[in-house]
Amino acid sequence: MTAAAPAPRGAEAARRVLERCDELARHSSMPDGIERVYLSPEHARVNDIAAAWMREAGLHSWSDPAGNQCGRRSSDPAGRPALLLGSHLDTVPGAGRYDGILGVLVAIEVADRLRETELPFALEVVAVADEEGTRFGTTLLGSRALAGSWREEWQELTDAHGTTLRRAALDFDLDPDRIASAAREPGSLVGYLEAHIEQGPRLEEADRALGVVTSIAAAERRLLTFRGQARHGATPWHLRRDALQGAAEAVLAMERLARESGSVATIGHVRVEPDAVNVVPGLAEFSLDLRDETAAGRDAAWGRIQHELQAIGLQRGLDLDVVSTHEAPEVVCAPELRDAIAAGIAATGDAEPPALFSIAGHDAMAVAAITEVGMLFVRCAGGISHHRDEAVRADDVALAIDAMEAAVLELAARRADGAGDTRPSSAIGA
């Protein structure tokens, strides 16, 4: 039974955060929804707004060479390693107003509260420019640049209108050849903490406001294609090599096998050729986004799925092509940062906060390449995310602000006592 929580002292701050979420939601390229993509006019506008809020919170603010909006306490000495708080401000098409955005605004509130507090490390906030990958099809561009894993070939990525990232950067007044210089120096960060809506129903089902993230799931995306033979719809059943029928069987098989494996599978894209009502489809292309708590579990699930798809192709006379388009191992949150977040949540009245692994990907995955990471989950209504119905409770937001502040202070106390080390781990994810 969860202990009764004390009244959060962040009620006024929560009201301000929710009003700011509403304000940012007005900056969209969609007339009837929210869409805000990398290197767009909307990106520039929300960066300017976030910069003003950072300055109000006592932070010196700047935009880095990748377009991430950053802030640092003005009182922190230059060169002192920093604890970084933040999340992202970009969105998917038809987005809600809290995914990523809530984490940035919670971070600003925490920095505001701690502006006069002596800490054994500097305190910084980042509003990441691109996490979703909506415009250029590659995720985590902003946080990868920050973490030093930017790839120069990404300059040639194109959006749906054929605009290259290089051209978009120039139009945004960024030098595309300097994006890699957004990388933080090794040793410049002591850790990264991110507050984020859960994007799932587990906290709501448990009637809990906040949770501690243990790890971020391993993921792999594949583009799968069955190739058969396009023929007139009058073709007898025994002569058909129907690629779409094979894909339909494959989709159900992938769901069944992923469920049995304890993995998560999403098939979000299907395309057929020649796409005519009276022609047997000769080609069916479909996607698979497969996630699991570990890369080993993900790969084991894929092994079973691949075997089944090959059997379907053989039975139906179809050739199967498989192309991997994205792969990421699991990222394990650092024990010290997990403990600090758990202590922060406990300070709000939940003595034993739930520990959850994140099925969704986050900026923390990229930042883990340069420093240790920790995450706090906030309950969201119905687990709905990436949708206009995304919703959070004001009292949960108040608790999240309180918990994140307490987590920073807990980490500061540990570092001041010599229990921690300000150097980034050389074995992230171990």
N, C-alpha and C positions, 0 to 999 in steps of 0.2 A: 504494500500500500504506500503510495507516494505521500510524503509528509506535506502538510499544508505550507505553501510557500508564503514568505513574507511579501507584503505589497511591494512591487517593484518601484524603485525611486526614479525609474526612467520613463514614467508616464508622459511627461511633457516632451521629453526627447523622442519618444515613440510617435507622438502626434506630429512632431516636426519631420521625422523620417518619412512617415506615410504621406504627408503633404508634399514632401520633396519627390517621392516616388511618382505622385500624381503629376507634378510639374515636369519631370523628365519624360513622362509618358506622352506629353503633348508634342515632343520633338520626334517626329516619325515621318518616314517617306510614304507611309500608307495613309490614305484619307480616312479609312474606317477601321484602323487597327494600329498596332505598334510594330514598326520595323526600323531598326537603326543599325547600319552596317559600317564596317571599317572604312575609314578615309572618305566619308560622305559629309555633306553639309550638316547633317544631324549629329554626326560624331563631333564635329568642330563645336557645335553649339552646346552640347552637353559637357564637353571638356571645359568650356569657358564657365559654365554654371558650376561645375564641380570645383573648379579652381577658386571661384569666389567663396564657396562654402568652406573649402579648406583654409583659405585665408581668415575667414571668420572664426575658425577653430584654432587659430594661432599657428598655422602651418605656412611655411614658405612653399609656394607651389610652382611647378614648371611642367611642361610637356617634354617628354624624352624623345629621342630620335625615331622611335617607332610609333609615336602618337599616344602613348600611355600618359595619363595625367597623374602626376606624382606630387606628394606633399611631405614635408619634414618639419618637425618642431623647430621653430626658429631659435630656441634656446639650446638645442643640441650641438655640441662642438663638431666641427668638420672633421671627418675621418673616423668618428666613433662608429663602430658597427651598429646596425639598426635592426630592430624588430619591425617587420613589414606586415601591415594589415591591409586587406582589400579584397576586391573581386572585380567584376567586369561591368561595363555599361552598354555593350553591344547586345543585340537581340536576334532571335530568329524571326521570320515573318509571322505576323499574327500573334505576337508574343504577349505574355503577361507583363506586369510592371514590377515584379520583385526578383525574378531570376537574375542573380548577379548584382543588380542595382541595390538590393537590400544590404548586401555585404559591404558595398562601398560606403553607403550612408551610415551603417552601424560603425564602421571604422572611423569615419569622420567624427561621429559623436563621442567615441571613446577617446580620440585624440584631443577633443575639446575638453573633456573632463580631466584629462591628465596633463594639460598644458603646463601646470605649475608643479607637477609631481616629479621629484628626483628619481630617475631610473638609472640602472647600471648599463643601459644601452640607449641608443637613439631610438626615436619612434617615427616611423614613416607610414604613409597611406598611399595606395596605388589604385587608380581606376583604370583597369586594363582595357585597351582599345578593341581587342578582338579575341574573344574566346570561342564564339559559336562557329566561326568560319562561314557565315552565311554568304558573304559576297564572293569570296575567292575559292571556296570549297575546301580549304585547309584550316583546321581548327587551331586555336591557341596561338595565333600569330603574335599577339601582343605580349603574352607571358613568355613565349619561347624567345622572343627578342630580349626581354628583360633577363631571362635565365641564361643567355649566351648560346642558345641552340638555333639561332636564325640561320636559314640557308639562303645563299645569294640567288639560287635558281627560283626562289619564290617570287622574285621581281617579275618573272614572266608569267605568273598565274593570271588568268583572265576572268572577268565577271561575265554575267549573262549578256552584256552588251558588247563584249569583245575588248573592254578596257583592261589594259594590263595593270597589275599592282604598281609597277614602276610609274606608269602615267598617272595613276590615281594619287600616288605619293607626291609627285611633283605638283599636281593640282591642289594638294592639301598643304603645300609649302613645306614638305619634308624632302630631304635629300635621300633618295632611295639607296644610294651607296653608303649612307651612314646609319642605316637602320640597325645594323649589327652592333653599332657602338652604344646602343641602349643597354647592352649587357652589364650587369652589376659585377664589380670586381670580386674575385674569390676572397672570402673573409669579410666582405662589407655588410653581410646580413647575419644575424644570429638566429633567424627563423622567420616563418611566414604563417600567419593565422588568417583564416577565411571563415566568415559567417555566411551561410547559404541556406535558402529554403531546401527542405529535404527532397522535393520533387518525387515523392512517394508517400504512401499512406501509413507507414509503420508508426510514426509518432502519434498521429491522430488515433489510430486503432488502439494504442496503448494509453491514450489520454495523457500524453506528456508534451510539454512545450518545446523542450530542447533535447538534443542528443549529441554524443561524442562520436565523431567519425573515426573509425579504426583504420580504414584503407579505402582506396579508390579502385574500382574494379578494373581488371584487365579487359581489353576490348580488341576486337578485330572486325573490320568491315570487308566484305567480299562482294564482288559483282559476279553473278552466276548467269550463265547462258546455256539454255538447251537449244540445240539446232536439230530440226527435223526436216520436213518437206512441205512446202506450201502447195496445196492442191484444192481443187474445187470442192465445195461442200457436199457434192454428190458422191464423193469418194467413199467406198464401203469401209466399215470399221476396221476390218482386218488389214487394209492397205494404208491406213493412216499412220503417219509419224507426226503426231500433233504435239508441238512443243509446249503449247499453253496447258494442255491436259497434264503433261509431265510436270510443268511448273506448279500447277495447282496441287498435285499429289505431293510434290516436294515441300511446298509451304506447310501443309498439314504435318508432314513427317518431321520437319524442322521444329515445329511447335512441340510435338510430342516428345522428341528426343531431348530438346533443351529442358523441358519440364522434368523429364526423368533424371537429367543430369544435374538439376539444381542451378542451371544457367538461365540467362535471359536472352531471348532471340527476338529480333524485330525485323520484319520484312516490310520496308516502307516504300519500295519502288518496284513497279512492274511495267514492262513495255513489250509489246508484241509486234511482229511483222508478218504479213503486210497490213494487219489491222483493218481488215475488211470483213463485213458481216457474213459473207458467204464463202469465205476462204479459210481452209484449215491453216492455223498459224504455223509457219515454218521456223519461226524464231521466237523465243520467250526469254527476256532478260529480266532478272530480279535481283534484289539486294539482300544481304544478310548482315545485320549488326549483331554480333555475338559477344556477350559479356559474362564474366564470372568473377568470383572473388579473387581467384588466382589465375595466372597464365596457364598453369598446369591443368586446372579444371576447365578452362576455356578450350585448350587444345584437345583435351580428351573428348569434350562434347563435340568439337568439330570433327574429330576422327570418326565418331559414330554417325554424324550427319553426312559426311562425305561418302562413307560406305553406302549409306541408304540412297543418296542421290545417284551414285554410280549404278546401283541396282535398278533404280527407276529408269535411268537412261537405257540400260541394256534391255530391259523388258519392253520398252516402248520404241526402241530403235532410234534413240536420240543421242547425239554427241553432247558432252558436257564440257564447258570451258569455265575455269575459275580464275579470277584475278583478285588478289588482295590489294585493297585501296587504302587501308589504314590499319596500323597495329600499335598497341600500347600495352606494356606490362602493368601489373598492379603497382600502385604506389602505397606504401605503408606509412601511416602517420607516425611521427617520432614519439616514442613513449613519454618523453619529458613534456612535449607539447600536448599530448593527449591528457596527461595527468593535470596539466595546468588548466585545460579547458574543463575537465571533470570537476576540478576544484572550483572553478568559476561558476559552473552550473550549480554545484552544491551550495555555494554562497547565496543562491537565489531561493534555496529551500528544497531542492531535489537532491537528497543525499546520495542517491545511487542512480545517476542518469544513465539512460540506455546507451549502449555502444552499438553502432550501426556501421556496416560497410556501405560505401556509396556506389550505387549502380551507375549513376550519371558521372560523366567526366567533368573536371573543374580545372581552373587555372593552377591550383595546387599541384596538379600532375606535372606541369611544365616547370614550375618554380622549384620542384623537388630536385632538379638537376643542379641547383646552385646552393640550396640550403634546406634544412629540415622544415617540414610542414605539419600543420595541425588544422583541423576543421571543426566547426560547430554547426549542427543542423538545427533549423527552426521549422516547427510544424507548419504545413500548408494545407489548406482546406481540400479534403478529398484526395490529396496527393497530386492534384492537377497542376501541371506546369507546361510551359511552351504553348499557352492558350490564354485567351482573354479572360477566362474565368479564374485564373491564378489568384489566390487570396491568402492573406495572413491575418492573424488577430493582433490588435494593438497591444494587448497585455503580453502576448508572446514576444513581440518586438521589444517591449520594455524590458522583459527578462533577458532577451538576447544582448541588449546593450549592457545591462548590469553584469551579465555573465562574462562577456568579452572583456570588460574593464577589469573584473576580478581575475580573469585568466592572465592578463598582462601583469597585474600586480603580483600574482602568485609566481609567475615566471621571474619577475624582477627580484622577489624575495629569495628564490632559489639561487639566482645568479649572484646576488649580493652576499649570500651565505657561502658561496663557493661550491654549491652543489652541482652547478652546471658549467658549461664551457661556451664561451662566445664564438668559438670557431664552428663553421658548418661541418656537418658530418661528412666523412669521405665514403660512407657506406649507406647512402640513402636507399630506403626500401629493403634493407637487410633484415 
